[in-house]
Amino acid sequence: MSDPSKSFPEKEKIARQDATHVIANLQRQRINSQIIASQYLEKNLDLVDMLINGYEQDGDIALTYGAVARECIRHQCVARHVLGSDHMKKFFDYIQLPNFEIASDALSTFKELLTRHKSTVSEFLSKNYDWFFEEYNTRLLESNSYFTRRLAIKLLADMLLDRSNSATMVRYVSSVSNMVILMNLLRENTIAYWRKFVAEYYSPRAKERRCLSLYNNDAWQCDICGSKSGRGFEATFEVLPRLNDIKFGSGVIDELLFLELPREQRFPYVKIFGKQRG
């Protein structure tokens, strides 16, 4: 059985996406009630090493390796191998990469490793508590990036509040230095961050316009998407910092802004629609 991922760097973007889907489907194939991909990967863990190291590649290639790596991590033998290797220390570098997409993808893989297989994660945290949380606190919770700090807090909560990690949670919250870090994060002046963010990335003439519409509702005609919407609003440059503070403070993880044609996504009961103008 040859490894399709070895040819990723030579393939075009669409071909890489197709290869990713093929590999993802192979991860779930069963023969005689056995997942053959798990058995194959357990005997060829060097392929897993290659996928994790793929974050050192450029652009879409790194994202492709990351997507395949997360599919492989569904198998406990693969997750155990990565957790027990030096790759875990590398993730703290990958999450700090200047390329936001690759850093975010690495954080997604990092989260998958630390939340999917409960017993394996519990064993890892117990054996590696000292160096892991030293790195986690200094590299993630005290990162210069607001988004990294926010996502690191959420991941920390997911780990420590899991019942299988109760011993690790007690140990973590018993540390005064850990509590100081968390209290400082709670006191962060997020509105100041958003004012700086908007000033740096938005034009003073920028407006963010959104409409939330119920289907078959004839309340009013939206001039953004042409639908008859239930409610809508327009946020000017001055209002955007407060809007972002409220939005991300309420639990939104991230948001993609398209500076081209409006995009629309349908949900069972409402339509959420946004347009960005600069």
C-alpha positions as CSV (number, residue, x, y, z in Angstrom):
1,M,0.0,0.0,0.0
2,S,1.6,3.2,-1.1
3,D,1.2,6.5,0.8
4,P,-0.7,9.1,-1.3
5,S,0.4,11.9,1.0
6,K,4.0,11.7,-0.1
7,S,3.1,13.3,-3.4
8,F,1.3,16.3,-1.9
9,P,4.0,18.9,-2.7
10,E,3.9,18.1,-6.4
11,K,0.1,18.2,-6.7
12,E,-2.1,21.2,-7.5
13,K,-4.4,22.5,-4.9
14,I,-7.6,20.8,-6.1
15,A,-5.7,17.5,-6.5
16,R,-4.4,17.8,-2.9
17,Q,-8.0,18.4,-1.7
18,D,-9.2,15.3,-3.6
19,A,-6.4,13.2,-2.1
20,T,-7.3,14.5,1.4
21,H,-10.9,13.3,0.9
22,V,-9.7,9.9,-0.3
23,I,-7.5,9.4,2.7
24,A,-10.2,10.6,5.1
25,N,-12.6,8.0,3.6
26,L,-10.0,5.3,3.9
27,Q,-9.7,6.0,7.7
28,R,-13.3,4.8,8.2
29,Q,-13.2,1.7,6.0
30,R,-13.9,-1.6,7.8
31,I,-13.1,-5.1,6.7
32,N,-14.5,-7.9,8.8
33,S,-15.4,-5.3,11.4
34,Q,-11.8,-4.1,11.6
35,I,-10.6,-0.6,10.7
36,I,-7.7,-1.4,8.4
37,A,-6.3,2.1,8.4
38,S,-5.6,1.9,12.2
39,Q,-3.7,-1.4,11.7
40,Y,-1.7,0.0,8.8
41,L,-0.8,3.3,10.6
42,E,0.2,1.4,13.7
43,K,2.8,-0.4,11.6
44,N,3.9,2.7,9.7
45,L,4.0,5.5,12.3
46,D,6.8,7.2,10.3
47,L,3.9,8.4,8.1
48,V,2.3,10.1,11.0
49,D,5.6,11.8,11.8
50,M,5.8,13.1,8.2
51,L,2.2,14.5,8.5
52,I,2.9,16.4,11.7
53,N,6.2,17.8,10.3
54,G,4.1,19.0,7.4
55,Y,3.3,22.1,9.4
56,E,6.8,23.2,8.4
57,Q,5.7,23.4,4.8
58,D,4.3,26.5,3.1
59,G,0.7,27.5,2.6
60,D,-1.9,25.0,1.4
61,I,0.5,22.1,1.6
62,A,0.8,22.6,5.4
63,L,-3.0,22.8,5.7
64,T,-3.4,19.6,3.7
65,Y,-1.0,17.7,5.9
66,G,-2.8,19.0,9.0
67,A,-6.2,17.9,7.7
68,V,-4.9,14.4,7.0
69,A,-3.1,14.3,10.4
70,R,-6.4,15.0,12.2
71,E,-8.1,12.2,10.4
72,C,-5.3,9.8,11.5
73,I,-5.6,11.0,15.1
74,R,-9.0,9.5,15.2
75,H,-7.2,6.3,15.8
76,Q,-6.0,5.9,19.4
77,C,-2.7,4.3,18.5
78,V,-1.8,7.3,16.3
79,A,-2.8,9.8,19.1
80,R,-0.8,7.8,21.6
81,H,2.3,7.9,19.4
82,V,2.1,11.7,18.8
83,L,1.4,12.5,22.5
84,G,4.4,10.4,23.4
85,S,6.8,12.0,20.9
86,D,8.6,15.3,20.6
87,H,5.9,16.5,18.3
88,M,4.0,17.8,21.2
89,K,6.8,20.3,22.0
90,K,6.8,21.3,18.3
91,F,3.1,22.3,18.4
92,F,3.9,25.2,20.6
93,D,6.1,26.5,17.8
94,Y,3.5,25.7,15.1
95,I,0.8,27.6,17.0
96,Q,3.0,30.7,17.0
97,L,3.7,30.7,13.3
98,P,3.2,34.0,11.6
99,N,0.9,32.5,9.0
100,F,-2.5,32.7,10.7
101,E,-4.2,29.9,8.8
102,I,-1.4,27.4,9.5
103,A,-1.2,28.4,13.2
104,S,-5.0,28.0,13.5
105,D,-4.9,24.6,11.8
106,A,-2.0,23.5,14.1
107,L,-4.1,24.6,17.1
108,S,-7.1,22.5,15.8
109,T,-4.8,19.4,15.6
110,F,-3.4,20.2,19.0
111,K,-6.9,20.4,20.4
112,E,-7.9,17.1,18.7
113,L,-4.9,15.4,20.4
114,L,-5.8,16.7,23.8
115,T,-9.5,16.0,23.8
116,R,-10.4,13.0,21.7
117,H,-9.1,9.9,23.5
118,K,-9.8,10.5,27.1
119,S,-7.7,7.8,28.8
120,T,-4.7,8.4,26.6
121,V,-4.8,12.2,27.2
122,S,-5.2,11.6,31.0
123,E,-2.1,9.4,31.0
124,F,-0.2,12.0,28.9
125,L,-1.1,14.9,31.2
126,S,-0.2,12.9,34.3
127,K,3.2,11.9,33.0
128,N,4.2,15.2,31.4
129,Y,2.5,17.7,33.7
130,D,5.5,19.9,34.5
131,W,7.0,20.6,31.1
132,F,3.6,20.7,29.3
133,F,1.9,23.2,31.5
134,E,5.0,25.3,31.8
135,E,5.0,25.6,28.0
136,Y,1.2,26.0,27.9
137,N,1.2,28.9,30.3
138,T,4.2,30.8,28.9
139,R,3.7,30.1,25.1
140,L,-0.1,30.1,24.9
141,L,-1.8,31.7,27.9
142,E,0.7,34.5,28.0
143,S,1.0,34.8,24.2
144,N,1.1,38.2,22.6
145,S,-1.8,37.1,20.4
146,Y,-5.2,37.9,21.8
147,F,-6.8,35.1,19.7
148,T,-4.2,32.5,20.9
149,R,-4.8,33.5,24.5
150,R,-8.6,33.2,24.1
151,L,-8.5,29.8,22.3
152,A,-5.9,28.5,24.8
153,I,-8.2,29.4,27.7
154,K,-11.1,27.5,26.1
155,L,-8.9,24.4,25.4
156,L,-7.6,24.5,29.0
157,A,-11.2,24.5,30.2
158,D,-12.1,21.6,27.9
159,M,-9.1,19.6,29.2
160,L,-9.4,20.3,33.0
161,L,-13.2,20.0,33.2
162,D,-13.2,16.6,31.6
163,R,-13.9,14.0,34.3
164,S,-11.0,11.8,33.3
165,N,-8.6,14.7,34.0
166,S,-9.9,15.5,37.5
167,A,-6.5,14.8,39.2
168,T,-4.7,17.1,36.7
169,M,-7.4,19.8,37.3
170,V,-6.8,19.7,41.1
171,R,-3.1,19.9,40.6
172,Y,-3.4,22.8,38.2
173,V,-5.8,25.0,40.3
174,S,-3.7,24.3,43.4
175,S,-0.9,26.3,42.0
176,V,-0.8,30.0,42.9
177,S,1.2,30.9,39.8
178,N,-1.4,29.3,37.6
179,M,-4.2,31.2,39.3
180,V,-2.3,34.5,38.9
181,I,-2.1,33.9,35.1
182,L,-5.8,33.1,34.9
183,M,-6.8,36.1,37.0
184,N,-4.7,38.4,34.8
185,L,-6.4,37.0,31.8
186,L,-9.8,37.7,33.3
187,R,-8.8,41.4,33.9
188,E,-7.7,41.9,30.2
189,N,-9.0,45.1,28.7
190,T,-10.5,43.6,25.6
191,I,-12.1,46.7,24.3
192,A,-8.7,48.4,24.1
193,Y,-7.5,45.4,22.0
194,W,-10.4,45.7,19.6
195,R,-9.9,49.5,19.2
196,K,-6.4,48.8,18.2
197,F,-7.4,46.0,15.9
198,V,-10.1,48.0,14.1
199,A,-7.7,51.0,13.7
200,E,-5.1,48.8,12.2
201,Y,-7.2,46.7,9.8
202,Y,-10.2,48.7,8.9
203,S,-10.7,51.9,6.9
204,P,-12.2,54.8,8.8
205,R,-15.0,54.6,6.2
206,A,-15.6,50.9,6.9
207,K,-19.1,49.6,7.6
208,E,-20.2,46.2,8.6
209,R,-23.8,45.4,7.5
210,R,-25.7,42.3,8.5
211,C,-29.2,41.0,8.2
212,L,-30.8,38.1,10.1
213,S,-33.9,36.9,8.3
214,L,-36.5,34.3,8.9
215,Y,-37.6,32.5,5.8
216,N,-41.0,33.4,4.4
217,N,-41.0,36.6,6.5
218,D,-42.1,39.7,4.6
219,A,-41.0,42.3,7.2
220,W,-38.7,44.4,5.1
221,Q,-36.5,44.3,2.0
222,C,-32.8,44.0,2.7
223,D,-30.6,46.0,0.3
224,I,-27.6,43.8,0.9
225,C,-28.9,40.4,-0.2
226,G,-32.3,41.2,-1.6
227,S,-34.2,39.1,0.9
228,K,-37.1,40.2,3.1
229,S,-35.5,40.3,6.5
230,G,-36.7,40.3,10.0
231,R,-33.9,42.5,11.4
232,G,-30.7,44.1,10.2
233,F,-28.1,46.6,11.4
234,E,-25.1,48.5,10.2
235,A,-22.0,49.0,12.3
236,T,-19.7,52.0,11.6
237,F,-16.0,52.3,12.2
238,E,-16.6,53.8,15.7
239,V,-19.0,51.0,16.7
240,L,-16.9,48.0,15.4
241,P,-14.6,47.7,18.5
242,R,-17.6,47.3,20.8
243,L,-19.4,44.9,18.4
244,N,-16.3,42.7,18.2
245,D,-15.9,42.8,22.0
246,I,-19.5,41.6,22.5
247,K,-19.5,39.1,19.7
248,F,-16.3,37.3,20.6
249,G,-17.0,37.7,24.3
250,S,-20.2,35.7,23.8
251,G,-18.4,32.6,22.6
252,V,-17.7,33.2,18.9
253,I,-14.4,31.6,18.1
254,D,-13.5,33.1,14.8
255,E,-15.0,34.9,11.8
256,L,-14.1,35.0,8.1
257,L,-14.5,38.3,6.3
258,F,-15.0,38.2,2.6
259,L,-14.2,41.5,0.9
260,E,-15.7,40.4,-2.4
261,L,-19.3,39.3,-3.2
262,P,-21.6,38.6,-0.2
263,R,-21.7,35.0,0.9
264,E,-24.7,33.3,2.4
265,Q,-25.2,30.2,4.6
266,R,-28.5,28.6,5.4
267,F,-29.5,27.2,8.7
268,P,-32.7,25.3,9.6
269,Y,-34.6,28.4,10.9
270,V,-32.6,31.6,10.1
271,K,-30.3,33.0,7.5
272,I,-27.1,34.7,8.6
273,F,-25.7,37.1,6.1
274,G,-22.8,39.5,6.3
275,K,-21.1,41.9,4.0
276,Q,-17.9,43.9,4.7
277,R,-17.2,47.2,3.0
278,G,-13.9,49.1,3.2
